[in-house]
Amino acid sequence: MDAAEVISLADAMRAYALESGRDLNAANMFTHTMLMRKLAADQNNEPFEPDMDDDAA
């Protein structure tokens, strides 16, 4: 997922949150976190992998 896709996802999540009365701040925080992780991975020249919870295994 590149930065443009993250921004597109952010727009979709914001629109959904506004239409459904969901928490807009949560949608923004999720998108911000994903974008910052992507930028950090790109800066360090590492593959982007989401964090896995210990419970997920």
Buried (B, 14 or more C-beta within 10 A) or exposed (E): EEEEEBEEBBEEBBEEBEEEEEEEEEBBEEBEEBBEBBEEEEEEEEEEEEEEEEEEE
